[in-house]
């Protein structure tokens, strides 16, 4: 039986996939760079033709997600272990702020991506009020400011389109209350003057 927390998580996850335009990777051979636990790669494998996911360290959860459509490996994003033009889809979420040389990662992504591909790059906004206190100050995540993110991506992908969105998973809230509160937060950051620049996530969509 699905609990309220399960419903909250499913709703949050489905809304997140819409906001990051994950559908653009449907039917493609996708590389998930810095896949972490592999959960995003698992959801990608539900719509992609094939997903290859890697991270700098192995996760115990990979074995639960692996399938004929999804493979995992340990690798370094500075030297992606695939040939040039190997993929027509790339997914990169919350990775660039963890590496000391993000430009090198973007160069490698460009190398392994075919012409006509979609690349989705998602990063937390450094100056979102919640992220700045919780993630930057308390947990040491050096999220990128919006202008820094855009400048970095444009250096390698001049035709990138940029979007911002709100997304917060609050597991302790009952499902109906979560929907109301998340909707109110998103509306505030969308329609209140000056707040738009502080939305929690930055997204770059690149068509090569």
PyMOL commands that set and color helices and strands:
alter all, ss='L'
color gray80, all
select helices_A, chain A and resi 4-19+22-25+39-45+62-65+96-98+102-112+129-138+146-156+175-191+196-198
alter helices_A, ss='H'
color red, helices_A
select strands_A, chain A and resi 29-33+50-55+70-74+87-93+113-124+161-165+201-207
alter strands_A, ss='S'
color yellow, strands_A
deselect
rebuild
show_as cartoon
